[in-house]
Amino acid sequence: MASKKIRVHELSKELGITSKELLALAQTLGIGASSPSASIEDAQADRIRRKADAEGIRRRAHEEAKAPAKAAEVAEVTPPTPAAPAAPAEARPSEESTTRTVRSPRVAPPARPSAPPRPSPEGPTTIRPSRPSTPPPSEGESRPRPPVSSITGRPIPPPPGRPMSPSGRPIPPPPGRRPGPGGAPGSSRPGGGGPRPMAPRPGQNFRSAPGGSRPPLGAPRPGAPSAPPGGRGAPGAGRGPGGGPRGSQRKVKSRRRRNVEELEPTQMTSWQPSSAPVPDGEIIVERGSTAQDLGPKLNRSAADIIRFLFLQGEMVTAVQALSEDMIELYAAEVGATVKLVDPGEEQEAALLARYFDEGDLEEEHEAVARPPVVTVMGHVDHGKTKLLDQIRKTNVVAGEAGGITQHIGAYQVQWHGRAIAFLDTPGHEAFTAMRARGAKVTDIVILVVAADDGVMPQTVEAINHAKAAEVPIIVAVNKVDKPDANPDRVLQQLSEHGLVPEKWGGETITVEISALQNLGIDELLEQVLLVAELEELTGRAEGRATGTVLEANLEVGRGPVATVMVQQGVLRVGDVVVAGPAFGKVKALIDDQGRQVKFAGPSTPVQVLGFSEPPNAGDEMRVSLDLGNARSLAEARAQRQRLTVHQPTGTQGGGARLEDLFEQIQRGETATLNVVLKADVQGSLEACTESLRKLEREDVRLVIVHRGVGGITENDVQLAKASSATIIGFNVRPDRRSRDMADSEGVEIRTYEVIYKLIEEIQAAMLGLLSPVFEEVVTGEAEVREVFRIPRVGAIAGCMVRDGVITRGSKVRFLREGTIIWKGSITSLKRFKEDAREVAAGFECGVGLSDYQDLKEGDLIETYEEREIPRTA
């Protein structure tokens, strides 16, 4: 069981001394206590009590507490009256003598004025005529107690509130301005209330001492013209208007200073890891929090966190963001359970719960049947878009660069009077995020597999996305009209991935089609509607709309345009919408045929105009009742993205241009390629970002300094110049001014329309940045047969070439008993006193080495050259 503790300021009240005196007493006993709010053990408190008893501190405090009590009894028996104003002057000598009797003899002359605990016979007689029940006299009689209790106030022996002039003589109060009947109300302040305001704590009249001075301050008190100027205990001499101004100011300032010194440490609690309680339950902590942010949540100070991390070898500051490992490590140290969230996540959740609660809408509006949302997925070039062309009777393939889909296409078709919404997703491996997003908003997946190619890597990925979304899959075996088509092999491969056809006893619906020849399309659509009926798809046809952003781009003349799939409710022109960090009022709705519509119901893809900026692909769109609420939520999300999503993929420091990277590599540093990435839509931007990140290597780091949707602008060129970056544009082009600026500033701009080429060229560029790999190829070997010492030339090795060719100027290793003892180059090569360029095997020659003279017979000279090995991906 834990021992009880007591705080320093509580013990000081018990002993009747100040917290500072108690701390000094504790220090003499070796007890560590740093502030009045610090806690000490009961055993330590007992030691301090015994020490106080031994020094008489506690005993004097009790005597002081008893003396004011007796004075209070006298005041109750003989209440003062204002009828005899001159009587207090007669009683003051006895007051001074009484005060000198209570205090030690050595301080008798400078004793401060005070009401006597046992007044002289004249005192009660002269005070008796005063009003018996008025508060000021009773307070005045009790207020002289602070001077008596201030006897124990050793740190301040000289009374700061003595009403003395600069020459040392007491200042008498001016006639007519000196209030107070007999000086009783004002005598407590000059008598020592200033130096020791907290002394009456042991007594029960604690409030009476400071409270007694307040009523006389504002109320006009009777003057005391008969007060003798020599009485230093004159009532109010250091407090009222008639007292010395310097003494009064000193007392007030001293009194306030003492109060602040004793109260301020109690208000500013300093938590320590050993004693502070840790909040119960799970504590929400934002990622990237600083020590100042984390401390209050765990009842710790920032210094405690910094000290602990320093002991763990981590140098952090109070305003430096802490890693997740640091936060979890310190939480485990103090025994707290923390939950790490993204910055702004809690604020965003609170705003959603407050302004965008959809529960009431679901109860108010009844769910009705809605059209199915069908996503077409599969490997690249397996005929997904051609299938949709046949369904829509259009030619979308011709509009795609390179003949492959690089955007999510959203359409709605009518077949036999029933609506079906289609999403066309890219099949290229770079568009994984698009396929995952398409699977999340869909009801049914049509998996297109070419009968001649079979199951490919992106086919397997599409299967996994559909299974993760828990949506039914319909397999469309395309290109069955080709001569090398083998549908049975496709079904066999699908069975290996868990898609067993119905005709083989499984549950997967398979349809053989030819998108080019328009074969099997009707049967495929019939199966889609059949599965939709079995799924019983419903949605709200009224109320505020919710949906998902499929694509977003910035168009000239139209501004931010977002392709949205409405999932619940009805989206109307004029609605206030918010999606991710974007918000705004809907200016126009455009369907897949390019026609403007006034509203869009469930399972309807539309283009929305009116956003403040292009939202992120995959963001949830909601309708708000108020533009201010939408703005608040969007700003919270934007702040969150600035702190998390939009951070660069690496440290920007140390980035250099392409021509400077070789110097970094030669110095053994990690090469850094800074990139400014621009794309036409958010989906393509995601695909390019993920593809570039996959190209990153240990020795070449890729840093995306900035990425965005829209054309390449002058701001992008300026940013690229400032960060020594290369601008990469996908399906976007720079305008003339941007290109001219890039040429003048030396900024490289690369634009692409097909993602294949983008990946290949960037990969080739990054491979070119790598330091070349060299291997050493031995070109010749010679044995030293004799050593010739030639003046002013040095040692020449007479050698026999044993293998290969010895070439002048080639690099050489000097071997002795199989150990390399020197590496250099051949400076001279001669045969029969004639210079030779090379000497082949089987011939003798003279070899002069660059700076090596310690030659011996039997040594081997091995020549070699370094050949570069091409880097591979």
C-alpha positions in Angstrom: 0.0 0.0 0.0 1.4 3.4 -1.0 2.3 5.7 1.8 0.4 8.9 2.3 1.9 12.2 1.2 1.4 15.8 2.2 2.2 18.9 0.2 4.7 21.4 1.3 2.3 24.3 1.5 -0.1 22.2 3.6 2.6 21.4 6.1 3.7 25.0 6.3 0.1 26.0 7.2 0.2 23.4 10.0 3.5 24.7 11.4 2.5 28.4 10.9 5.5 29.2 8.7 5.9 30.2 5.1 6.6 27.6 2.4 10.0 29.1 1.8 11.0 28.6 5.4 9.7 25.1 5.3 11.7 24.4 2.1 14.8 25.8 3.7 14.2 23.6 6.8 13.7 20.5 4.5 16.9 21.2 2.7 18.8 21.2 6.0 17.4 17.7 6.6 18.3 16.5 3.2 14.7 16.2 2.0 14.3 17.1 -1.7 11.4 19.4 -2.2 11.5 22.0 -4.9 8.2 23.9 -4.7 5.3 24.5 -2.4 3.2 22.2 -4.4 5.7 19.3 -4.1 4.6 16.3 -2.1 6.7 14.7 0.6 6.2 11.4 2.5 4.6 11.3 5.9 7.9 10.1 7.4 9.7 13.1 6.0 6.9 15.4 7.3 7.4 13.9 10.8 11.1 14.7 10.6 10.3 18.3 9.7 7.8 18.6 12.5 10.4 17.3 15.0 12.9 19.7 13.7 10.4 22.6 14.0 9.7 21.6 17.6 13.3 21.4 18.4 14.0 24.9 17.1 10.9 26.3 18.7 9.2 27.3 15.5 6.1 25.3 16.0 5.8 26.3 19.7 6.0 30.0 18.9 3.4 29.6 16.2 1.1 28.1 18.8 1.8 30.9 21.2 1.0 33.4 18.5 -2.2 31.7 17.7 -3.3 31.9 21.4 -2.4 35.5 21.9 -4.8 36.8 19.2 -7.5 34.6 20.6 -7.2 36.3 24.0 -7.3 39.7 22.3 -10.5 38.7 20.5 -12.1 37.8 23.8 -11.3 41.2 25.2 -12.7 42.8 22.1 -16.0 40.9 22.6 -16.3 41.8 26.2 -15.5 45.5 25.8 -16.5 46.7 22.4 -14.9 50.0 21.4 -16.8 53.2 20.7 -15.9 56.3 18.8 -16.9 58.6 21.6 -13.4 59.0 23.0 -11.0 59.6 20.2 -8.1 60.7 22.5 -8.1 57.6 24.6 -6.3 55.4 22.1 -3.3 57.7 22.3 -3.1 57.1 26.0 -3.3 53.4 25.5 -0.6 53.3 22.8 2.3 53.4 25.3 1.0 50.3 26.9 0.5 48.8 23.5 4.2 49.4 22.7 5.3 48.1 26.0 3.1 45.1 25.6 4.6 44.5 22.2 8.1 44.8 23.6 7.2 42.2 26.2 6.1 39.7 23.7 9.0 40.2 21.4 12.6 39.6 22.4 14.3 42.5 24.4 16.9 43.2 21.7 14.2 44.3 19.2 12.2 46.3 21.7 13.1 49.8 20.5 12.0 49.3 16.8 8.9 47.3 17.7 6.1 47.8 15.3 2.7 49.1 16.5 0.3 46.4 17.5 -2.9 45.9 19.5 -2.0 44.4 22.9 -3.1 40.9 23.6 -3.8 42.1 27.2 -4.6 45.8 27.1 -3.9 48.1 30.0 -6.8 49.2 32.2 -7.1 52.5 30.3 -7.5 50.6 27.0 -10.8 48.9 27.7 -12.2 51.9 29.5 -11.5 54.2 26.6 -12.6 51.8 23.9 -15.8 50.8 25.7 -17.9 53.8 24.5 -17.5 52.8 20.8 -20.3 51.2 18.9 -20.7 47.7 20.2 -21.8 46.0 17.0 -20.0 47.8 14.2 -17.6 45.6 12.2 -14.7 48.0 12.0 -14.0 48.1 15.8 -14.2 44.3 16.2 -11.9 43.9 13.2 -9.7 46.5 14.5 -9.2 44.7 17.8 -8.5 41.5 16.0 -6.3 43.0 13.3 -3.4 43.8 15.7 -2.8 40.0 15.8 -0.6 39.9 12.7 2.2 41.8 14.3 2.3 39.3 17.1 2.4 36.4 14.7 5.0 38.1 12.7 7.5 37.5 15.5 8.3 34.2 13.9 8.9 35.9 10.5 12.7 35.6 10.6 13.4 36.2 6.9 12.1 39.8 7.2 13.4 41.3 10.5 13.1 45.0 9.5 9.5 45.9 9.2 9.0 47.3 5.7 5.8 49.1 6.5 7.1 51.5 9.3 5.7 55.0 8.6 9.1 56.7 8.9 10.3 59.7 7.0 13.6 59.6 5.1 15.2 61.3 8.2 14.1 58.5 10.4 11.4 60.4 12.3 7.8 59.1 12.4 5.3 60.9 10.2 2.2 62.0 12.0 -1.1 61.7 10.2 -2.5 65.1 9.0 -5.5 66.4 11.0 -8.9 65.9 9.6 -7.8 63.1 7.2 -6.8 60.5 9.7 -9.8 58.0 9.8 -10.6 55.4 12.4 -12.0 55.5 15.9 -9.0 55.2 18.1 -7.0 53.8 15.2 -8.4 50.3 15.8 -9.3 49.6 12.2 -6.1 50.8 10.7 -3.6 49.6 13.3 -3.3 46.1 11.9 -1.8 47.1 8.5 1.1 49.2 9.8 1.6 47.0 12.7 3.0 44.2 10.6 0.1 43.0 8.4 2.2 43.9 5.4 5.3 41.8 6.2 3.4 38.8 7.5 0.0 38.6 5.9 -0.1 34.8 6.0 0.9 34.5 9.7 -2.5 34.1 11.3 -3.1 30.8 9.6 -3.0 28.7 12.8 -5.8 30.9 14.3 -9.4 30.8 13.4 -9.6 34.6 12.7 -7.5 34.2 9.5 -10.0 36.1 7.4 -10.5 38.9 9.9 -7.0 40.2 9.7 -6.9 41.0 5.9 -10.6 41.6 5.8 -10.6 44.2 8.5 -8.7 46.7 6.4 -11.0 46.7 3.4 -14.1 48.4 4.9 -12.2 51.3 6.4 -10.4 51.9 3.1 -13.6 53.1 1.3 -15.6 54.3 4.2 -14.8 57.7 5.8 -13.4 57.1 9.2 -13.3 59.6 12.0 -10.1 61.5 12.3 -7.7 61.2 15.2 -6.2 64.7 15.6 -5.1 64.0 19.2 -2.8 61.1 18.1 0.7 61.9 19.3 3.2 62.1 16.5 5.7 60.2 18.4 3.6 57.0 18.6 5.0 54.7 16.1 2.0 52.5 16.6 -0.2 55.3 15.3 -3.3 53.8 13.7 -3.0 53.6 9.9 0.3 55.3 9.9 1.7 53.2 7.1 -1.6 52.4 5.4 -4.1 55.3 5.2 -3.8 58.6 3.2 -2.3 60.3 6.2 0.5 57.9 6.6 3.8 58.2 4.9 3.4 57.4 1.2 6.7 55.6 1.0 5.9 53.4 3.9 2.4 52.7 2.6 3.7 51.8 -0.9 6.4 49.6 0.5 3.9 47.7 2.6 1.4 47.2 -0.2 4.0 46.1 -2.7 5.6 43.8 -0.1 2.2 42.3 0.8 1.3 41.7 -2.9 4.7 40.3 -3.6 4.5 37.9 -0.7 1.0 36.7 -1.8 2.2 36.1 -5.4 5.3 34.2 -4.2 3.2 31.9 -2.1 0.2 31.4 -4.5 1.9 31.2 -7.9 3.7 27.9 -7.5 0.5 26.2 -6.4 -1.3 27.3 -9.6 1.5 26.2 -11.9 1.7 22.5 -11.1 4.8 20.8 -12.3 4.2 17.1 -13.0 6.9 14.6 -12.5 6.9 11.1 -14.1 7.2 9.4 -10.7 4.1 11.0 -9.1 1.8 12.3 -11.8 -1.2 10.2 -12.6 -1.6 8.9 -16.1 -5.1 9.4 -17.6 -7.1 6.2 -17.8 -8.3 4.8 -21.1 -7.1 5.3 -24.6 -5.5 8.7 -25.3 -5.8 10.1 -28.8 -2.5 11.5 -30.0 -1.9 13.0 -33.4 1.0 11.8 -35.5 3.8 14.4 -35.6 2.9 15.8 -32.2 5.6 17.7 -30.4 6.8 17.3 -26.8 4.7 20.3 -25.9 1.6 18.7 -27.5 2.2 15.3 -26.0 3.0 16.4 -22.4 -0.4 17.8 -21.3 -2.2 14.7 -22.7 0.0 12.4 -20.5 0.2 14.8 -17.5 3.8 15.3 -18.1 5.9 18.3 -19.0 7.8 18.7 -22.2 11.1 18.6 -20.3 10.2 15.1 -18.9 9.7 13.8 -22.5 12.8 15.4 -23.8 14.9 14.1 -20.9 13.6 10.6 -21.4 14.2 10.6 -25.1 17.7 12.0 -24.5 18.5 9.0 -22.3 17.3 6.8 -25.2 19.7 8.5 -27.5 17.2 10.8 -29.3 18.0 14.5 -29.5 14.7 16.4 -29.8 13.4 19.8 -28.9 10.1 20.9 -27.4 8.7 22.0 -30.8 10.2 19.2 -32.9 7.8 16.6 -34.3 8.1 13.2 -32.6 8.1 10.0 -34.6 5.5 7.3 -33.9 8.1 5.2 -32.3 9.1 8.0 -29.9 5.5 8.6 -28.9 4.8 4.9 -28.3 8.1 4.4 -26.5 7.4 7.2 -24.0 3.7 6.1 -23.6 4.9 2.7 -22.7 7.4 4.2 -20.2 4.7 6.0 -18.3 2.1 3.3 -18.7 -0.3 5.1 -21.0 -2.3 3.6 -23.8 -2.2 5.9 -26.9 -4.0 5.8 -30.2 -2.1 7.5 -33.1 -4.3 9.3 -35.6 -3.6 11.6 -38.5 -3.5 15.3 -37.8 -6.9 16.7 -38.0 -8.7 13.4 -38.0 -10.5 13.9 -34.8 -11.5 17.4 -35.8 -12.8 16.1 -39.1 -14.8 13.3 -37.4 -16.3 15.8 -35.0 -17.4 18.1 -37.9 -18.9 15.2 -39.8 -20.9 14.0 -36.8 -22.1 17.6 -36.1 -23.1 18.8 -39.6 -23.3 15.7 -41.8 -25.2 13.1 -39.9 -27.0 11.0 -42.4 -28.9 8.8 -39.9 -31.9 11.0 -39.8 -32.1 11.1 -43.6 -32.1 7.3 -43.8 -35.0 7.2 -41.4 -37.0 9.9 -43.1 -36.7 8.7 -46.7 -37.6 5.2 -47.8 -35.1 3.1 -49.8 -36.1 2.2 -53.4 -34.6 0.0 -56.1 -31.7 1.6 -57.9 -29.7 0.8 -61.1 -26.6 -1.4 -60.6 -23.2 0.1 -60.9 -21.0 -2.2 -63.0 -17.2 -1.9 -63.2 -15.4 -3.4 -66.1 -11.9 -4.7 -65.1 -9.2 -6.8 -66.6 -5.7 -6.8 -68.0 -4.5 -4.1 -70.4 -5.5 -4.5 -74.0 -8.0 -7.3 -73.3 -10.9 -5.3 -74.8 -12.6 -3.6 -71.8 -13.2 -0.3 -73.5 -14.2 -1.9 -76.8 -16.9 -3.8 -74.9 -18.2 -0.5 -73.5 -18.1 1.0 -77.0 -20.4 -1.7 -78.3 -22.7 -1.2 -75.3 -22.8 2.6 -75.8 -22.4 2.5 -79.6 -19.5 4.9 -79.4 -15.7 4.8 -80.1 -13.9 5.7 -76.9 -10.8 3.7 -77.8 -9.8 6.1 -80.5 -9.7 8.9 -78.0 -7.3 7.2 -75.6 -3.6 7.8 -76.1 -1.8 4.6 -77.1 -5.1 2.8 -77.4 -5.2 2.1 -73.6 -7.5 3.6 -71.0 -5.8 6.0 -68.6 -8.9 7.4 -66.9 -12.0 6.0 -65.2 -14.8 6.4 -67.6 -18.3 6.6 -66.1 -21.4 6.0 -68.3 -25.1 5.1 -67.9 -26.9 3.1 -70.6 -30.5 2.1 -71.1 -31.1 -1.5 -72.1 -34.6 -2.8 -72.5 -35.9 0.1 -70.5 -33.6 -0.5 -67.5 -30.6 1.7 -66.6 -27.1 0.3 -66.0 -24.2 2.5 -64.8 -20.7 1.4 -66.1 -17.3 2.3 -64.9 -14.3 1.6 -67.2 -11.1 1.2 -65.3 -7.5 1.1 -66.7 -5.9 -2.2 -67.0 -2.3 -1.0 -66.9 -0.4 -2.0 -63.8 0.3 1.6 -62.9 -3.5 2.2 -62.3 -3.9 -0.1 -59.3 -5.4 2.7 -57.2 -8.0 3.4 -59.9 -9.0 -0.3 -60.0 -9.3 -0.5 -56.3 -11.4 2.7 -56.2 -13.6 1.4 -59.0 -14.2 -1.9 -57.1 -15.2 0.0 -53.9 -18.1 2.0 -55.6 -19.4 -0.9 -57.7 -22.1 -3.4 -57.3 -21.0 -5.9 -59.9 -17.6 -6.6 -61.6 -17.3 -7.7 -65.2 -13.9 -9.3 -65.5 -12.7 -9.2 -69.1 -10.2 -11.9 -70.1 -8.8 -12.3 -73.6 -9.3 -15.8 -74.9 -5.9 -15.8 -76.6 -3.9 -14.3 -73.7 -5.5 -15.9 -70.7 -5.1 -14.8 -67.2 -2.5 -12.1 -66.8 -1.0 -10.2 -63.8 -3.5 -7.4 -63.8 -6.3 -10.0 -64.2 -5.3 -11.5 -60.9 -5.1 -8.1 -59.3 -8.6 -7.3 -60.5 -9.8 -10.5 -59.0 -8.3 -9.6 -55.7 -9.8 -6.2 -55.7 -13.3 -7.6 -56.5 -13.0 -10.2 -53.7 -11.8 -7.5 -51.3 -14.9 -5.4 -52.2 -17.1 -8.5 -51.7 -18.9 -7.9 -55.0 -20.1 -10.6 -57.5 -17.9 -11.3 -60.5 -19.1 -12.0 -64.0 -16.4 -13.2 -66.3 -16.5 -12.1 -70.0 -14.2 -14.2 -72.1 -13.4 -11.8 -74.9 -11.9 -12.3 -78.4 -13.4 -15.7 -78.9 -13.5 -14.9 -82.6 -9.7 -15.1 -83.0 -8.2 -18.2 -84.5 -5.9 -18.9 -81.5 -8.7 -18.3 -78.9 -8.8 -21.0 -76.2 -11.7 -20.3 -73.8 -11.3 -23.6 -71.9 -7.8 -22.7 -71.0 -9.0 -19.3 -69.6 -11.6 -21.1 -67.5 -9.0 -23.5 -66.2 -6.7 -20.6 -65.2 -9.7 -18.8 -63.5 -10.4 -21.9 -61.5 -6.9 -21.8 -60.1 -7.7 -18.4 -58.6 -11.0 -19.4 -57.1 -13.4 -18.5 -59.9 -15.0 -21.8 -60.8 -17.5 -21.5 -63.8 -21.1 -22.5 -63.4 -20.8 -25.2 -66.1 -18.1 -26.8 -64.1 -20.2 -26.8 -60.9 -19.0 -23.5 -59.5 -20.8 -20.2 -58.8 -19.0 -17.9 -61.3 -21.0 -16.7 -64.3 -19.0 -16.8 -67.5 -20.0 -15.4 -70.9 -18.1 -15.8 -74.2 -18.2 -12.6 -76.2 -16.5 -10.7 -79.0 -16.5 -7.0 -78.4 -15.2 -6.4 -81.9 -17.9 -8.5 -83.7 -20.7 -7.7 -81.2 -21.1 -11.3 -80.1 -22.6 -12.2 -76.8 -23.2 -8.6 -75.6 -27.0 -9.1 -75.0 -26.4 -12.3 -73.0 -23.8 -10.5 -70.9 -26.2 -7.6 -70.1 -29.0 -10.1 -69.2 -26.7 -11.7 -66.7 -25.8 -8.3 -65.2 -29.5 -7.5 -64.6 -30.1 -11.0 -63.2 -27.3 -10.6 -60.7 -28.6 -7.1 -59.8 -32.1 -8.5 -59.0 -30.5 -11.1 -56.8 -28.5 -8.5 -54.9 -31.6 -6.4 -54.2 -29.8 -3.1 -54.7 -31.6 -0.1 -53.0 -30.9 3.5 -52.3 -32.5 6.7 -51.1 -34.2 8.5 -54.0 -34.8 11.7 -51.9 -32.9 13.8 -49.5 -29.3 15.1 -49.5 -27.0 13.3 -51.8 -23.8 11.3 -51.1 -21.4 10.0 -53.6 -17.8 9.2 -54.6 -15.4 11.3 -56.7 -14.1 9.1 -59.5 -12.0 11.7 -61.3 -11.2 15.4 -61.0 -9.4 17.7 -63.3 -8.9 21.4 -64.0 -10.4 22.5 -67.4 -9.8 25.9 -69.1 -13.0 27.9 -69.0 -14.8 25.5 -66.7 -12.6 25.4 -63.7 -12.4 22.4 -61.4 -14.5 19.5 -62.8 -15.2 16.3 -60.8 -16.7 13.1 -62.1 -19.0 11.9 -59.3 -21.0 8.7 -58.9 -24.1 9.6 -56.9 -24.9 6.7 -54.5 -27.6 8.0 -52.2 -30.1 10.8 -52.4 -30.5 13.4 -55.2 -27.8 15.9 -56.2 -29.3 19.1 -57.6 -27.9 22.3 -59.1 -27.4 24.8 -56.3 -26.5 22.3 -53.6 -23.6 23.0 -51.4 -21.2 20.1 -51.7 -17.9 19.2 -50.0 -15.5 16.5 -51.1 -12.1 16.2 -49.4 -10.4 19.6 -49.3 -12.8 21.0 -52.0 -16.2 22.6 -51.4 -18.5 24.9 -53.3 -22.0 25.3 -54.8 -23.0 23.2 -57.7 -23.1 25.4 -60.8 -23.9 22.7 -63.4 -24.4 19.0 -63.7 -23.4 17.2 -67.0 -24.2 13.6 -67.8 -22.1 11.1 -69.7 -23.6 12.3 -73.0 -22.5 15.9 -72.4 -26.0 17.2 -71.6 -26.7 19.5 -68.7 -29.2 18.1 -66.2 -30.8 19.7 -63.2 -30.5 16.7 -60.8 -28.9 13.3 -60.6 -30.3 10.3 -58.6 -28.7 7.2 -57.2 -26.3 5.2 -59.5 -25.9 8.2 -61.8 -22.5 9.4 -62.9 -22.3 13.1 -63.5 -19.7 15.8 -63.9 -20.0 18.5 -61.2 -18.9 22.0 -61.8 -18.5 24.5 -58.9 -15.8 23.1 -56.6 -13.2 25.5 -55.2 -10.4 23.1 -56.4 -10.2 19.7 -57.9 -11.0 17.1 -55.2 -9.0 14.0 -54.8 -10.1 10.9 -56.6 -11.8 8.6 -54.2 -13.1 11.3 -51.9 -16.6 11.1 -50.5 -18.9 13.8 -51.7 -21.6 15.1 -49.3 -24.2 17.8 -49.5 -24.2 20.4 -46.8 -27.0 22.6 -45.7 -24.7 25.6 -45.1 -21.7 26.9 -47.1 -19.9 27.8 -43.8 -20.1 24.2 -42.5 -18.8 22.9 -45.8 -15.9 25.4 -45.7 -15.0 24.4 -42.1 -14.9 20.7 -43.0 -12.9 21.4 -46.2 -10.4 23.5 -44.4 -9.9 20.9 -41.7 -9.3 18.3 -44.4 -6.9 20.6 -46.3 -4.9 21.1 -43.1 -4.8 17.4 -42.5 -3.5 16.8 -46.1 -0.9 19.4 -45.8 0.5 17.7 -42.7 0.2 14.1 -44.1 -0.6 13.5 -47.7 1.2 16.3 -49.5 4.5 15.8 -47.8 7.4 15.0 -50.2 8.4 11.4 -50.6 11.8 12.2 -49.3 14.0 14.9 -47.8 14.4 17.7 -50.3 17.7 18.8 -48.9 20.6 17.8 -51.1 18.7 17.7 -54.3 20.7 18.5 -57.4 20.3 18.7 -61.2 21.0 15.7 -63.4 24.5 17.0 -64.3 25.4 17.4 -60.7 24.4 14.0 -59.5 27.5 12.3 -60.7 29.6 14.4 -58.3 27.4 13.3 -55.5 27.8 9.6 -56.5 31.6 10.0 -56.8 31.7 11.4 -53.3 29.8 8.4 -52.1 26.6 10.3 -51.4 23.1 9.2 -52.3 21.9 10.7 -55.6 18.6 12.6 -55.4 16.2 13.3 -58.3 13.8 16.1 -57.6 10.6 16.0 -59.6 7.6 18.4 -60.1 4.8 16.1 -61.3 1.7 17.5 -63.2 -1.1 15.4 -64.7 -4.5 16.0 -66.3 -6.6 14.2 -63.7 -6.2 13.0 -60.2 -6.3 9.3 -61.1 -3.4 9.7 -63.6 -1.6 11.7 -61.0 -1.9 8.9 -58.5 -0.7 6.3 -61.1 2.3 8.4 -62.0 3.2 8.9 -58.4 3.1 5.2 -57.5 5.0 4.3 -60.6 7.8 6.7 -59.9 8.0 5.6 -56.3 8.5 2.0 -57.4 11.5 3.1 -59.4 13.3 4.5 -56.4 16.5 2.7 -55.4 18.8 2.8 -52.4 21.4 4.8 -54.2 19.0 7.1 -56.1 16.3 8.7 -54.1 13.2 10.2 -55.8 11.7 13.3 -54.2 8.4 14.6 -55.5 8.7 18.3 -54.7 5.2 19.1 -55.9 2.4 17.4 -57.7 -0.9 18.7 -59.0 -3.6 18.6 -61.6 -3.5 21.0 -64.5 -1.1 22.4 -67.1 2.5 23.3 -66.5 2.6 26.9 -65.3 5.3 29.5 -64.6 4.9 28.8 -60.9 5.9 25.2 -61.6 9.0 26.4 -63.5 10.0 28.7 -60.6 9.5 25.9 -58.1 11.6 23.5 -60.2 14.4 26.0 -60.5 14.4 26.7 -56.8 14.5 23.0 -55.9 16.7 21.9 -58.9 13.9 19.7 -60.1 12.8 18.2 -63.4 9.2 18.8 -64.5 7.3 15.8 -65.7 3.9 16.3 -67.3 1.4 13.6 -68.1 -1.2 14.5 -70.7 -0.5 18.2 -70.0 1.7 20.7 -71.9 3.4 23.9 -70.9 2.2 27.2 -72.4 4.5 29.4 -74.4 5.5 31.6 -71.5 6.2 28.7 -69.2 8.4 27.0 -71.9 10.3 30.3 -72.5 10.9 30.7 -68.8 12.1 27.0 -68.6 14.5 27.6 -71.5 15.9 30.7 -69.9 16.2 29.2 -66.4 17.6 25.9 -67.6 14.7 23.8 -66.3 14.0 20.5 -68.0 10.4 19.7 -68.9 9.4 16.2 -70.1 5.8 15.5 -71.2 4.2 12.2 -72.0 0.9 10.9 -73.2 1.3 7.2 -72.6 2.3 6.0 -69.2 4.5 3.2 -70.7 6.9 5.8 -72.1 6.9 7.8 -68.9 7.9 4.9 -66.8 10.5 3.6 -69.3 12.2 7.0 -69.8 12.3 7.9 -66.2 13.6 4.4 -65.4 16.3 4.8 -68.0 17.2 8.3 -66.7 17.5 7.0 -63.2 19.7 4.1 -64.3 21.9 6.6 -66.1 22.2 8.5 -62.8 23.6 5.5 -61.0 27.3 5.1 -60.6 28.6 2.6 -63.2 29.5 -0.9 -62.1 33.0 -1.8 -63.1 34.7 -5.2 -63.1 38.4 -5.7 -63.3 39.6 -7.8 -66.3 43.2 -9.1 -66.2 44.9 -8.3 -69.5 48.4 -9.6 -68.9 50.8 -11.2 -66.4 54.6 -11.0 -66.3 57.2 -12.5 -64.0 60.1 -10.5 -62.7 63.3 -12.4 -63.7 65.9 -9.7 -62.9 66.0 -6.2 -61.4 68.2 -3.5 -63.1 69.2 -0.4 -61.1 69.7 2.5 -63.5 71.0 5.9 -62.2 68.5 8.7 -62.2 65.8 6.3 -63.4 65.4 3.8 -60.6 64.7 0.1 -60.7 63.6 -1.6 -63.9 62.1 -5.1 -63.8 63.3 -7.5 -66.5 60.2 -9.6 -67.0 58.9 -12.5 -69.0 55.3 -12.1 -70.2 53.5 -15.2 -69.1 50.0 -14.5 -70.3 48.1 -11.9 -72.2 49.6 -8.6 -73.2 51.5 -6.1 -71.2 50.5 -2.5 -72.3 52.3 0.7 -71.5 50.2 2.9 -69.3 47.9 0.1 -68.1 46.9 -0.3 -64.5 49.0 -2.8 -62.6 49.0 -4.9 -59.4 52.3 -6.0 -57.9 52.0 -9.4 -56.3 54.4 -11.1 -54.0 53.6 -14.6 -52.9 50.0 -14.1 -54.0 49.5 -10.9 -51.9 48.9 -7.5 -53.5 51.6 -5.2 -52.1 51.3 -2.3 -54.5 48.9 -0.9 -57.1 49.8 1.7 -59.7 50.5 1.9 -63.5 53.3 1.2 -65.9 55.3 4.3 -66.8 57.8 2.7 -69.3 57.9 -0.4 -71.4 60.9 -1.4 -73.4 62.0 -4.3 -75.5 65.7 -4.5 -76.5 66.2 -0.9 -75.4 63.5 0.3 -77.6 60.2 1.7 -76.4 57.3 -0.6 -77.0 53.6 0.1 -76.8 52.7 -3.5 -75.8 54.5 -6.8 -75.4 52.7 -10.1 -76.0 53.0 -13.4 -74.1 56.3 -15.3 -74.5 58.5 -12.2 -74.9 60.8 -10.5 -72.6 60.5 -6.8 -71.7 61.7 -4.1 -69.3 59.0 -2.7 -67.1 59.3 0.6 -65.2 56.7 1.2 -62.5 55.4 4.7 -61.5 56.6 5.0 -57.9 57.6 1.5 -56.7 61.3 0.5 -56.3 61.2 -2.5 -54.0 61.4 -5.1 -56.8 62.5 -8.7 -56.3 63.0 -11.7 -58.5 59.9 -13.9 -58.6 57.4 -11.1 -58.1 54.4 -11.0 -60.4 53.2 -8.0 -62.4 49.5 -8.2 -63.3 48.0 -5.7 -65.6 44.2 -5.1 -65.7 41.6 -2.7 -67.0 38.2 -1.7 -65.5 35.2 -2.4 -67.8 31.8 -0.9 -67.2 28.9 -3.3 -66.8 25.6 -2.0 -68.0 23.0 -1.5 -65.3 19.7 -3.4 -65.4 16.4 -2.5 -63.9 
